[in-house]
Amino acid sequence: MKIAVCIKQVPARDSVLRTDESGRWIREADVSYEMNEPDIYALEEALRLKESAAEAQGNEVVVCALGPARVQQAIKEALAKGADRAIHLDDPGFDGIDAHGVARALASALGPERPDLILTGLQSDDCGYAQTGVILAGLLNLPHATIVMEIQPLDLGLRVKRELEGGWFQWVDLPLPALLTIQSGINKPRYATLKGIMGAKSKTIRKMTKADLGLSDEDLAPRQRILRLYAPEKKSTTEFLEGGAREVAVRLVDKLRNEARAL
């Protein structure tokens, strides 16, 4: 089985974020970067599926990432953990593309690979659109399932457990090839070993540009844009409810339900 895992490098969670001069994004020079958390779980799930296969020989985990040279830090981390090889989509023409553009580039890179299974994180920690995996499945014409919390291999496909709203779950059977978006917490990610770190140095990282993928500026034209990025205004108000206990309780429930939407 060939499993492809799409990973993304995002600003570290402990970074102090400031908007840049355009007001549309953060000052990237001020932050450090790390692998997107849901993608870490997707990678671990791919490695476990590879290791649990009845015939391990011939099974392969390929990671694919889009971004500038700094993204190789995340790629090498994935290789050190056990991925077999990597594809790095690195081109200035990828700057500023949206989720559809990213999915279009990933589809062009992974289509010829013909993986049996593609795993992505549910969403990215920076933008949080949760769109790339679903669009990628559409572009590759693959059956897909989102918010996956468990994967059970079958003879001719997979059985996956999806997380729904309100504490509900859903089991879905999918044929292969397929695409899954993985929810954080599905497993316990491993750390890279010293042997894995040393072995990663000899693993292949294939760089591909926009021209290599046969994509034009029109193919990657953004379909959505961030108009303004700003920190939410910090404000709080205190309101005292007066009256009898029953009257106060009724008003409190009304506010929790209709204003705070906590109920």
Wavefront OBJ file of the C-alpha trace (Angstrom):
o trace
v 0.000 0.000 0.000
v 1.239 3.461 -0.879
v 0.071 6.141 1.558
v 0.550 9.848 0.857
v 0.451 12.315 3.739
v 0.002 16.035 3.121
v 1.742 18.123 5.762
v 1.955 21.849 6.372
v 4.329 24.043 8.327
v 2.574 26.656 10.476
v 3.608 29.293 13.034
v 4.462 27.715 16.373
v 1.664 27.871 18.923
v 3.771 29.872 21.384
v 4.715 32.544 18.807
v 3.751 36.169 19.385
v 1.780 37.164 16.290
v 1.809 40.647 14.797
v 0.195 41.787 11.567
v 2.432 42.854 8.696
v 2.354 46.169 6.821
v -0.461 45.041 4.536
v -2.718 44.171 7.456
v -3.643 40.918 5.720
v -1.182 38.479 7.298
v 1.347 38.102 10.100
v 4.971 39.252 10.144
v 6.533 35.921 9.316
v 10.034 37.034 10.255
v 8.902 37.336 13.882
v 7.736 33.743 14.379
v 9.156 30.234 14.517
v 7.530 27.340 12.680
v 6.467 23.760 13.362
v 4.496 20.992 11.709
v 0.730 21.475 11.784
v -0.674 19.487 14.722
v -3.444 17.533 12.896
v -0.873 16.617 10.220
v 1.343 15.073 12.919
v -1.518 12.707 13.774
v -2.128 11.986 10.076
v 1.537 11.068 9.634
v 1.486 8.793 12.686
v -1.642 7.049 11.399
v 0.018 6.470 8.022
v 3.093 4.965 9.681
v 0.927 2.677 11.822
v -1.061 1.490 8.808
v 2.177 0.732 6.984
v 3.616 -1.175 9.953
v 0.439 -3.163 10.613
v 0.022 -4.355 7.023
v 0.228 -8.115 6.576
v 2.974 -7.714 3.993
v 5.162 -4.792 5.013
v 7.454 -5.152 2.014
v 6.506 -2.742 -0.748
v 4.449 -0.493 1.517
v 5.442 3.153 1.379
v 4.641 6.454 3.101
v 5.226 9.555 0.985
v 4.913 13.030 2.501
v 4.038 16.033 0.381
v 4.379 19.650 1.524
v 3.983 23.026 -0.149
v 5.929 26.116 0.876
v 9.299 27.873 0.866
v 12.678 26.407 1.812
v 11.923 26.512 5.562
v 9.279 23.792 5.007
v 12.092 21.273 4.676
v 12.356 21.360 8.467
v 8.896 19.755 8.710
v 9.677 17.388 5.831
v 12.856 16.139 7.509
v 10.953 15.645 10.754
v 8.460 13.429 8.906
v 11.271 11.454 7.262
v 13.006 11.012 10.618
v 9.820 9.563 12.081
v 9.597 6.933 9.374
v 8.267 8.341 6.097
v 10.098 6.842 3.120
v 10.446 9.857 0.826
v 9.064 13.343 0.286
v 7.812 15.744 -2.351
v 8.438 19.445 -1.729
v 6.395 21.903 -3.810
v 8.594 24.987 -3.740
v 7.968 27.919 -6.069
v 7.474 31.687 -5.539
v 4.327 31.289 -7.623
v 2.718 29.429 -4.729
v 2.861 32.507 -2.478
v -0.576 33.812 -1.593
v -2.610 30.940 -3.033
v -5.754 29.837 -1.219
v -6.993 26.387 -0.198
v -8.158 25.603 -3.736
v -4.774 26.558 -5.164
v -2.959 24.409 -2.608
v -5.243 21.466 -3.376
v -4.694 22.002 -7.106
v -0.910 21.871 -6.646
v -1.124 18.810 -4.383
v -3.396 17.052 -6.870
v -0.920 17.677 -9.683
v 1.904 16.238 -7.585
v 0.053 13.244 -6.112
v -2.025 12.266 -9.133
v 0.884 10.572 -10.948
v 1.887 8.862 -7.697
v -1.437 6.977 -7.657
v -1.464 6.429 -3.865
v -3.880 3.922 -2.375
v -4.652 6.302 0.480
v -4.150 10.022 1.076
v -4.204 11.413 4.609
v -4.375 15.074 5.554
v -4.922 16.849 8.835
v -8.477 17.989 9.487
v -7.431 21.636 9.252
v -4.410 23.876 9.619
v -3.594 25.649 12.864
v -3.047 28.981 11.117
v -5.984 29.424 8.717
v -8.298 26.665 9.938
v -10.327 26.481 6.726
v -10.623 22.650 6.734
v -11.016 22.851 2.950
v -7.800 21.580 1.370
v -8.339 17.864 1.983
v -11.918 17.889 0.748
v -11.063 19.886 -2.386
v -8.115 17.574 -3.058
v -10.448 14.565 -2.910
v -12.758 16.268 -5.389
v -9.964 17.109 -7.812
v -8.677 13.521 -7.725
v -12.208 12.077 -7.834
v -11.635 10.070 -4.647
v -14.166 8.976 -2.022
v -13.396 10.730 1.235
v -14.313 11.015 4.892
v -13.613 13.905 7.257
v -12.927 14.260 11.000
v -11.701 10.668 11.202
v -11.065 9.299 14.702
v -10.311 5.631 13.917
v -9.280 3.574 10.881
v -9.873 -0.164 10.485
v -8.402 -1.811 7.353
v -10.750 -4.162 5.463
v -10.012 -6.689 2.717
v -11.133 -4.300 -0.027
v -11.055 -0.917 1.689
v -11.329 0.841 5.024
v -13.835 1.305 7.806
v -13.478 4.690 9.499
v -15.043 6.345 12.512
v -16.057 9.984 12.042
v -16.705 12.503 14.800
v -20.010 14.326 14.483
v -21.561 17.115 16.523
v -23.047 16.670 19.964
v -20.861 13.714 20.938
v -22.123 11.490 18.111
v -19.974 9.296 15.860
v -20.499 7.650 12.480
v -18.905 4.550 10.933
v -18.306 4.684 7.175
v -16.971 2.023 4.779
v -14.804 3.325 1.937
v -13.189 1.609 -1.051
v -9.592 2.310 -1.972
v -8.139 4.590 -3.205
v -9.584 7.151 -0.803
v -8.767 10.320 1.132
v -9.234 10.914 4.853
v -8.874 14.078 6.924
v -7.582 13.165 10.384
v -8.715 14.635 13.692
v -6.174 15.398 16.414
v -6.145 12.778 19.160
v -6.661 9.736 16.921
v -3.379 8.273 18.195
v -0.251 9.060 20.184
v 2.404 10.468 17.829
v 5.916 9.082 18.098
v 9.145 10.992 18.541
v 11.929 10.739 15.995
v 14.721 8.434 17.127
v 18.420 9.149 16.658
v 18.537 6.308 14.115
v 15.586 7.850 12.285
v 17.200 11.296 12.257
v 20.408 9.891 10.811
v 18.508 7.774 8.286
v 16.490 10.760 7.095
v 19.642 12.289 5.625
v 19.746 9.636 2.909
v 16.044 9.763 2.004
v 14.848 11.441 -1.183
v 13.229 14.880 -1.167
v 11.971 15.662 -4.647
v 11.515 19.361 -5.324
v 8.825 20.385 -7.798
v 7.999 23.830 -9.155
v 4.858 25.223 -10.685
v 6.279 24.478 -14.138
v 7.048 20.869 -13.155
v 3.397 20.455 -12.193
v 2.162 22.006 -15.422
v 0.270 24.746 -13.588
v -0.299 28.315 -14.714
v -1.067 31.476 -12.744
v -4.687 31.101 -13.813
v -4.840 27.589 -12.341
v -3.700 28.921 -8.956
v -5.660 32.186 -8.968
v -7.158 32.733 -5.467
v -10.906 32.243 -5.142
v -10.974 33.744 -1.665
v -8.860 36.430 -0.037
v -8.154 37.716 3.454
v -9.166 41.376 3.460
v -8.021 42.259 6.969
v -6.329 40.489 9.847
v -6.575 41.877 13.362
v -6.550 40.827 16.993
v -10.011 40.738 18.578
v -10.737 43.661 20.854
v -10.577 42.700 24.499
v -13.674 43.835 26.303
v -15.898 42.563 29.080
v -19.059 43.743 30.755
v -20.681 42.868 34.033
v -24.439 42.796 34.404
v -26.288 42.288 37.681
v -29.661 40.572 37.511
v -32.044 41.774 40.196
v -35.333 40.329 41.353
v -36.622 37.148 42.864
v -34.785 33.839 42.507
v -37.247 32.466 39.910
v -37.229 35.644 37.851
v -33.421 35.858 37.888
v -33.106 32.173 36.924
v -35.422 32.618 33.921
v -33.539 35.705 32.716
v -30.166 34.001 33.252
v -31.174 30.964 31.199
v -32.464 33.260 28.450
v -29.150 35.138 28.301
v -27.080 31.948 28.350
v -29.165 30.500 25.539
v -29.715 33.514 23.261
v -26.833 35.892 23.993
v -23.917 33.767 25.164
v -25.208 30.709 23.242
v -23.760 28.479 25.932
v -26.857 26.258 26.079
l 1 2 3 4 5 6 7 8 9 10 11 12 13 14 15 16 17 18 19 20 21 22 23 24 25 26 27 28 29 30 31 32 33 34 35 36 37 38 39 40 41 42 43 44 45 46 47 48 49 50 51 52 53 54 55 56 57 58 59 60 61 62 63 64 65 66 67 68 69 70 71 72 73 74 75 76 77 78 79 80 81 82 83 84 85 86 87 88 89 90 91 92 93 94 95 96 97 98 99 100 101 102 103 104 105 106 107 108 109 110 111 112 113 114 115 116 117 118 119 120 121 122 123 124 125 126 127 128 129 130 131 132 133 134 135 136 137 138 139 140 141 142 143 144 145 146 147 148 149 150 151 152 153 154 155 156 157 158 159 160 161 162 163 164 165 166 167 168 169 170 171 172 173 174 175 176 177 178 179 180 181 182 183 184 185 186 187 188 189 190 191 192 193 194 195 196 197 198 199 200 201 202 203 204 205 206 207 208 209 210 211 212 213 214 215 216 217 218 219 220 221 222 223 224 225 226 227 228 229 230 231 232 233 234 235 236 237 238 239 240 241 242 243 244 245 246 247 248 249 250 251 252 253 254 255 256 257 258 259 260 261 262 263
